[in-house]
Amino acid sequence: MYSNIFLKTIRDGQRSTLLFAAGQLAIGALLALLFPEVASSFAGMIEDLPDFIKAFIGSATEFATPEGFFTADPYSAIGLVIMFAFSINRGMGAIAAEEQAHTLDQLLGNPITRTHLYLQKSLALITDCIPPVAALAIGILIGALVMDYSVSLSGLLQMSLSLLLISYATGFLALSTGAATGSKSLSIAIPAAIAALGYLIHILVPLVDSLSNLKYISILHYYIGDKPFINGLTPWHAAVLLAIAALPFIVGLYRFNNRDLA
């Protein structure tokens, strides 16, 4: 039953993965269907908004394009928040939830090492994040096709990759915290706090010029600061998001192998 932890983890979470993917598909398609009407109305309104709001959501010219519109929502709003919730929940469930439910002992009672279990749980997290991210992009393409307008496939791909990378960053923060502490509450609280702080800084930086350097401590800056949908994914931003995922992964593996799980 437990010979392949990766497949078991994927199978146990497949229903929620499909539900999240279906939700992202619906969100992407709905916003794509609404774009022609909403964008034309909002573009004129944006010109009258304060500069700091325009700095956050984009110029009227950007907002009038599919790429600028989708950058503002779903990729800066509901779609992003859904991926935060999904990845953090999956990261928490990988180790901490198993430990507190006393099923981790059953898994480790099989002929596998802690490293083997940790790696398979990590691979499951990597795999699980792909369907909801892909579904959001597919929904946008479906809506655009129905409404007969084009979307930059290159921009959509790079925006999706950026969303996937930030999902891995928050997911592995949750997984590694759970592996290091065995606490479900900490594995949710720490990545959620980092994501929320990053979001707050991302909103506040356009308000105050003196805070501009704070953007570099915001995880959102590396996700969407250079607007990958419009300008392409900045390689060093992608590298930072990978590092935010990789460093906790390494620390979590070390702590998991050295903790007393009794």
TACOR-V301273 format. One record per residue. RES is the residue in three letters. PHI is phi in radians with two decimals (999 if undefined). NEAR is the number of other ideal C-beta (glycine too) atoms within 10 Angstrom. D_FIRST is the distance of its C-alpha to the first C-alpha in Angstrom with 2 decimals. Layout:
res->RES phi->PHI near->NEAR d_first->D_FIRST
res->RES phi->PHI near->NEAR d_first->D_FIRST
This chain:
res->MET phi->999 near->7 d_first->0.00
res->TYR phi->-1.88 near->14 d_first->3.81
res->SER phi->-1.16 near->9 d_first->5.81
res->ASN phi->-2.20 near->12 d_first->7.63
res->ILE phi->-1.10 near->21 d_first->8.77
res->PHE phi->-1.02 near->16 d_first->11.56
res->LEU phi->-1.15 near->11 d_first->10.15
res->LYS phi->-1.13 near->16 d_first->8.03
res->THR phi->-1.14 near->24 d_first->11.38
res->ILE phi->-1.06 near->17 d_first->13.43
res->ARG phi->-1.15 near->11 d_first->11.83
res->ASP phi->-1.11 near->12 d_first->12.20
res->GLY phi->-1.81 near->20 d_first->15.73
res->GLN phi->-1.13 near->12 d_first->16.85
res->ARG phi->-1.14 near->9 d_first->19.13
res->SER phi->-1.19 near->15 d_first->21.05
res->THR phi->-1.06 near->20 d_first->21.29
res->LEU phi->-1.15 near->13 d_first->22.87
res->LEU phi->-1.16 near->12 d_first->25.12
res->PHE phi->-1.12 near->25 d_first->26.36
res->ALA phi->-1.10 near->21 d_first->26.94
res->ALA phi->-1.10 near->14 d_first->28.85
res->GLY phi->-1.12 near->18 d_first->30.89
res->GLN phi->-1.14 near->27 d_first->31.80
res->LEU phi->-1.05 near->21 d_first->32.73
res->ALA phi->-1.13 near->13 d_first->35.00
res->ILE phi->-1.10 near->21 d_first->36.58
res->GLY phi->-1.06 near->25 d_first->37.33
res->ALA phi->-1.15 near->21 d_first->38.79
res->LEU phi->-1.09 near->14 d_first->40.84
res->LEU phi->-1.14 near->24 d_first->42.38
res->ALA phi->-1.16 near->24 d_first->43.13
res->LEU phi->-1.18 near->17 d_first->44.85
res->LEU phi->-1.46 near->13 d_first->46.86
res->PHE phi->-0.90 near->21 d_first->47.86
res->PRO phi->-1.00 near->15 d_first->51.13
res->GLU phi->-1.37 near->10 d_first->52.54
res->VAL phi->-1.20 near->14 d_first->51.27
res->ALA phi->-1.09 near->19 d_first->51.96
res->SER phi->-1.14 near->11 d_first->55.56
res->SER phi->-1.28 near->8 d_first->56.24
res->PHE phi->-1.28 near->16 d_first->54.59
res->ALA phi->-1.02 near->18 d_first->56.14
res->GLY phi->-1.20 near->11 d_first->59.57
res->MET phi->-1.17 near->10 d_first->58.50
res->ILE phi->-1.07 near->19 d_first->56.94
res->GLU phi->-1.04 near->10 d_first->60.38
res->ASP phi->-1.65 near->8 d_first->61.61
res->LEU phi->-1.42 near->14 d_first->58.78
res->PRO phi->-1.05 near->10 d_first->59.26
res->ASP phi->-1.04 near->9 d_first->58.52
res->PHE phi->-1.18 near->13 d_first->55.64
res->ILE phi->-1.24 near->13 d_first->53.77
res->LYS phi->-1.13 near->17 d_first->54.49
res->ALA phi->-1.15 near->13 d_first->53.20
res->PHE phi->-1.45 near->17 d_first->49.87
res->ILE phi->-1.67 near->20 d_first->49.34
res->GLY phi->1.89 near->21 d_first->51.40
res->SER phi->-1.30 near->13 d_first->54.82
res->ALA phi->-1.07 near->18 d_first->56.05
res->THR phi->-1.09 near->11 d_first->56.00
res->GLU phi->-1.15 near->19 d_first->52.32
res->PHE phi->-1.16 near->22 d_first->51.38
res->ALA phi->-1.37 near->17 d_first->53.15
res->THR phi->-1.79 near->20 d_first->50.78
res->PRO phi->-0.99 near->23 d_first->47.23
res->GLU phi->-1.12 near->20 d_first->45.96
res->GLY phi->-1.22 near->20 d_first->47.78
res->PHE phi->-1.08 near->27 d_first->46.87
res->PHE phi->-1.30 near->28 d_first->43.12
res->THR phi->-1.12 near->24 d_first->43.30
res->ALA phi->-1.18 near->21 d_first->44.73
res->ASP phi->-2.84 near->15 d_first->42.14
res->PRO phi->-1.67 near->24 d_first->39.22
res->TYR phi->-1.30 near->28 d_first->38.64
res->SER phi->-1.87 near->22 d_first->40.63
res->ALA phi->-2.33 near->15 d_first->39.77
res->ILE phi->-1.08 near->15 d_first->37.28
res->GLY phi->-1.10 near->26 d_first->34.98
res->LEU phi->-1.19 near->21 d_first->34.83
res->VAL phi->-1.08 near->13 d_first->34.26
res->ILE phi->-1.09 near->18 d_first->31.36
res->MET phi->-1.21 near->25 d_first->29.70
res->PHE phi->-1.05 near->22 d_first->30.42
res->ALA phi->-1.07 near->15 d_first->28.73
res->PHE phi->-1.14 near->26 d_first->25.67
res->SER phi->-1.19 near->30 d_first->25.20
res->ILE phi->-1.15 near->25 d_first->25.98
res->ASN phi->-1.09 near->19 d_first->23.58
res->ARG phi->-1.16 near->27 d_first->20.71
res->GLY phi->-1.12 near->33 d_first->21.84
res->MET phi->-1.09 near->25 d_first->22.08
res->GLY phi->-1.24 near->24 d_first->18.63
res->ALA phi->-1.09 near->29 d_first->17.01
res->ILE phi->-2.13 near->29 d_first->17.82
res->ALA phi->-1.05 near->25 d_first->20.44
res->ALA phi->-1.15 near->17 d_first->18.84
res->GLU phi->-1.09 near->22 d_first->15.59
res->GLU phi->-1.18 near->21 d_first->18.02
res->GLN phi->-1.30 near->15 d_first->20.25
res->ALA phi->-1.55 near->12 d_first->17.60
res->HIS phi->1.10 near->8 d_first->16.49
res->THR phi->-1.71 near->12 d_first->12.83
res->LEU phi->-1.14 near->18 d_first->13.69
res->ASP phi->-1.07 near->12 d_first->14.14
res->GLN phi->-1.14 near->12 d_first->10.61
res->LEU phi->-1.12 near->20 d_first->9.53
res->LEU phi->-1.36 near->17 d_first->12.51
res->GLY phi->-1.30 near->9 d_first->11.97
res->ASN phi->-1.52 near->12 d_first->9.73
res->PRO phi->-1.29 near->8 d_first->12.06
res->ILE phi->-2.36 near->16 d_first->12.77
res->THR phi->-1.54 near->10 d_first->16.09
res->ARG phi->-1.09 near->18 d_first->17.16
res->THR phi->-1.06 near->11 d_first->18.76
res->HIS phi->-1.05 near->13 d_first->15.70
res->LEU phi->-1.10 near->23 d_first->13.89
res->TYR phi->-1.06 near->21 d_first->17.24
res->LEU phi->-1.17 near->16 d_first->17.82
res->GLN phi->-1.21 near->20 d_first->14.63
res->LYS phi->-1.11 near->25 d_first->15.37
res->SER phi->-1.15 near->25 d_first->18.92
res->LEU phi->-1.12 near->14 d_first->18.23
res->ALA phi->-1.14 near->23 d_first->16.44
res->LEU phi->-1.10 near->25 d_first->19.59
res->ILE phi->-1.03 near->17 d_first->21.83
res->THR phi->-1.22 near->15 d_first->20.30
res->ASP phi->-1.13 near->26 d_first->20.25
res->CYS phi->-1.30 near->25 d_first->23.93
res->ILE phi->-1.22 near->14 d_first->25.13
res->PRO phi->-1.01 near->19 d_first->25.04
res->PRO phi->-1.13 near->26 d_first->27.21
res->VAL phi->-1.16 near->25 d_first->29.65
res->ALA phi->-1.13 near->16 d_first->29.97
res->ALA phi->-1.11 near->23 d_first->30.37
res->LEU phi->-1.07 near->32 d_first->33.27
res->ALA phi->-1.14 near->23 d_first->35.04
res->ILE phi->-1.12 near->18 d_first->34.52
res->GLY phi->-1.05 near->25 d_first->35.94
res->ILE phi->-1.10 near->30 d_first->38.98
res->LEU phi->-1.13 near->17 d_first->39.54
res->ILE phi->-1.10 near->15 d_first->39.35
res->GLY phi->-1.08 near->24 d_first->41.82
res->ALA phi->-1.14 near->21 d_first->44.12
res->LEU phi->-1.13 near->13 d_first->44.12
res->VAL phi->-1.11 near->11 d_first->45.03
res->MET phi->-1.55 near->14 d_first->47.80
res->ASP phi->1.08 near->7 d_first->48.98
res->TYR phi->-2.41 near->14 d_first->49.02
res->SER phi->-1.78 near->9 d_first->47.42
res->VAL phi->-2.21 near->21 d_first->45.00
res->SER phi->-1.10 near->16 d_first->44.76
res->LEU phi->-1.16 near->10 d_first->41.60
res->SER phi->-1.12 near->12 d_first->41.88
res->GLY phi->-1.12 near->21 d_first->42.33
res->LEU phi->-1.12 near->23 d_first->39.43
res->LEU phi->-1.12 near->15 d_first->37.12
res->GLN phi->-1.22 near->20 d_first->38.33
res->MET phi->-1.15 near->28 d_first->38.11
res->SER phi->-1.13 near->21 d_first->34.52
res->LEU phi->-1.11 near->16 d_first->33.71
res->SER phi->-1.12 near->26 d_first->35.42
res->LEU phi->-1.11 near->25 d_first->33.45
res->LEU phi->-1.13 near->19 d_first->30.18
res->LEU phi->-1.15 near->23 d_first->31.38
res->ILE phi->-1.25 near->28 d_first->32.40
res->SER phi->-1.16 near->29 d_first->29.07
res->TYR phi->-1.14 near->23 d_first->27.39
res->ALA phi->-1.06 near->28 d_first->30.03
res->THR phi->-1.25 near->29 d_first->29.39
res->GLY phi->-1.11 near->29 d_first->25.60
res->PHE phi->-1.32 near->27 d_first->25.53
res->LEU phi->-1.09 near->27 d_first->28.14
res->ALA phi->-1.20 near->31 d_first->25.83
res->LEU phi->-1.08 near->33 d_first->22.72
res->SER phi->-1.20 near->29 d_first->24.87
res->THR phi->-1.11 near->28 d_first->26.69
res->GLY phi->-1.13 near->29 d_first->23.54
res->ALA phi->-1.18 near->30 d_first->22.35
res->ALA phi->-1.41 near->21 d_first->25.89
res->THR phi->-2.08 near->19 d_first->26.61
res->GLY phi->1.32 near->20 d_first->23.56
res->SER phi->-1.80 near->16 d_first->25.75
res->LYS phi->-1.17 near->20 d_first->24.77
res->SER phi->-1.13 near->13 d_first->28.48
res->LEU phi->-1.20 near->16 d_first->29.48
res->SER phi->-1.20 near->29 d_first->26.79
res->ILE phi->-1.58 near->19 d_first->28.29
res->ALA phi->-1.15 near->15 d_first->31.90
res->ILE phi->-1.16 near->20 d_first->32.43
res->PRO phi->-1.16 near->27 d_first->31.42
res->ALA phi->-1.14 near->17 d_first->32.95
res->ALA phi->-1.16 near->11 d_first->36.16
res->ILE phi->-1.13 near->19 d_first->36.34
res->ALA phi->-1.14 near->25 d_first->35.92
res->ALA phi->-1.16 near->11 d_first->38.47
res->LEU phi->-1.09 near->14 d_first->40.93
res->GLY phi->-1.07 near->21 d_first->40.66
res->TYR phi->-1.13 near->18 d_first->41.37
res->LEU phi->-1.09 near->13 d_first->44.31
res->ILE phi->-1.10 near->18 d_first->45.82
res->HIS phi->-1.06 near->20 d_first->45.40
res->ILE phi->-1.37 near->15 d_first->47.44
res->LEU phi->-1.37 near->15 d_first->50.03
res->VAL phi->-0.95 near->23 d_first->50.88
res->PRO phi->-1.14 near->18 d_first->52.96
res->LEU phi->-1.37 near->13 d_first->54.93
res->VAL phi->-2.27 near->10 d_first->56.28
res->ASP phi->-1.06 near->7 d_first->57.30
res->SER phi->-1.20 near->7 d_first->57.21
res->LEU phi->-1.66 near->12 d_first->53.46
res->SER phi->-1.01 near->10 d_first->52.74
res->ASN phi->-1.26 near->8 d_first->51.28
res->LEU phi->-1.17 near->15 d_first->48.66
res->LYS phi->-1.03 near->17 d_first->46.86
res->TYR phi->-1.29 near->12 d_first->45.46
res->ILE phi->-1.76 near->11 d_first->43.36
res->SER phi->-1.68 near->21 d_first->41.91
res->ILE phi->-1.10 near->23 d_first->38.55
res->LEU phi->-1.17 near->20 d_first->40.00
res->HIS phi->-1.06 near->18 d_first->42.76
res->TYR phi->-1.37 near->25 d_first->40.45
res->TYR phi->-1.43 near->27 d_first->38.58
res->ILE phi->-2.39 near->22 d_first->41.57
res->GLY phi->-1.02 near->16 d_first->44.73
res->ASP phi->-1.73 near->15 d_first->45.97
res->LYS phi->0.90 near->22 d_first->44.84
res->PRO phi->-0.99 near->27 d_first->42.58
res->PHE phi->-1.11 near->28 d_first->42.99
res->ILE phi->-1.68 near->17 d_first->46.74
res->ASN phi->-1.88 near->12 d_first->47.22
res->GLY phi->1.58 near->16 d_first->44.01
res->LEU phi->-1.33 near->22 d_first->41.39
res->THR phi->-1.30 near->16 d_first->43.09
res->PRO phi->-0.98 near->8 d_first->41.34
res->TRP phi->-1.29 near->9 d_first->41.86
res->HIS phi->-1.17 near->19 d_first->40.55
res->ALA phi->-1.08 near->18 d_first->37.32
res->ALA phi->-1.12 near->13 d_first->37.29
res->VAL phi->-1.14 near->18 d_first->37.71
res->LEU phi->-1.10 near->23 d_first->34.80
res->LEU phi->-1.11 near->14 d_first->32.62
res->ALA phi->-1.16 near->12 d_first->33.94
res->ILE phi->-1.12 near->21 d_first->33.19
res->ALA phi->-1.41 near->24 d_first->29.52
res->ALA phi->-1.28 near->14 d_first->29.48
res->LEU phi->-1.13 near->14 d_first->31.34
res->PRO phi->-1.06 near->24 d_first->29.12
res->PHE phi->-0.98 near->21 d_first->26.06
res->ILE phi->-1.19 near->11 d_first->27.69
res->VAL phi->-1.11 near->15 d_first->28.85
res->GLY phi->-1.09 near->26 d_first->25.54
res->LEU phi->-1.12 near->19 d_first->23.78
res->TYR phi->-1.08 near->13 d_first->26.58
res->ARG phi->-1.15 near->15 d_first->26.55
res->PHE phi->-1.11 near->23 d_first->22.80
res->ASN phi->-1.29 near->12 d_first->23.04
res->ASN phi->-1.98 near->9 d_first->26.09
res->ARG phi->-1.41 near->14 d_first->25.36
res->ASP phi->-1.52 near->5 d_first->25.07
res->LEU phi->-1.61 near->10 d_first->21.92
res->ALA phi->-1.20 near->4 d_first->22.82
